[in-house]
């Protein structure tokens, strides 16, 4: 399950940041996930729940923001944004260059 390895990396990053900044508890994490990552939000949440019993994350909530695909048609230059992967231009049917929607990052977290 790819989502488990993503969440394990997320936990490592949060733990490292908490250690660096002297935080003892994280209560909320906002994760931005690009559509092109192919990650399932429910599976991410389920994997995250496996870690919320640890002291640092006890009771923490994971909020996931889906980042849309940005595309520009190679033929006519039309640009569009979508939460679904569209492999043809809505104007001319040409092939798009995908310019966004690949991100995976912690947008913010609440900690004390």
N, C-alpha and C positions, 0 to 999 in steps of 0.2 A: 504494500500500500504506500504509494508516493506521499500521501498526505501525512502519514506518520513521520516520515523523515523530515518533511517540511516543519512540522510542529516540534520535533526534537531540536532542529536548528533554531527555531523561534525561542524555545525554552533556554537553550545555551546562550543566545544573544541577550535575552532578558536577565538571566542570572549574571552574566558578565557586567551588564550595565548597572544592575542593582549593587553588585560588589564595588564597582568603580565610584558610584555616587552615594554609597552608604544607605541605600534603601533596604528596608526589612520586609516590606509587603507590597505586592502589586495587585491592585483590585480590578483593573480593566485594561484590556489591550485592544487597540484598533489596528487591524491588519488590512492592507490594501492588496488585492489580488487581481491581476490582469486576466481578462477573459482567455487570452491565449495560453495561459499557464495550464489550463485544463484541470484545475483543482476543484473538487466538490466541497462546497461550504459546509454541508452537514457532516461530511467525513472529517474535515478540519476541526469543527467544533467537537465532534466525538473524541478525536485524538487528544485535543486540548484538555478535555474533561478528565483524561487519564492522569494529568499532571496537577490538577487543582488541589489535590490533597497535600502536596508539598507545602511546607511552611511559607515559602516566598509567594506562592500563588493560591493559597487557601481561599476558596470561594471566588476566585477571579472570573471575570466574564470576558469572552472573546467576541469582539464585534468585527464583522468582515464587510468591507466595502469592495464591491466589484468595480474594477476599472475597465471601461469599454475599449473596444478596438478602434483605433484611428486608422483610416485608410485614405489613399489618394489614387485615383485612376491613372494608370500609366499612359493611357491613350488620350483622354480629354482633360485631365487635371482636376476633375471633380473630387472634392474631399467630403468624407462623411465619418460619423461616429456611430457605433452600434454596440449593444450588449450581446449581439450574436455575430458570429463570423459570417460575413457575406463575401463570397468569392467572385462577385462580378459587380461592376459599376451600376448604380441605380439609374444613371443617365444614358450611358452608351453600351453597357454590357461588357466593357473592357476589363482587363485583369488589374487588380489593385496592388499597390505597394502598401504593406502593413507597417504603420509607423508608430503604433502605440498599442497597449494592451498586454504587454509582457511583464509588467512590473510585479514585484512581490516585495513588500516592505512594511515595516512597522510604522504606521502613521503617527501613533501616539500611545502612551500608556500612563495610567494613574498609579502613583506609588508614594509611599511614605517611608 
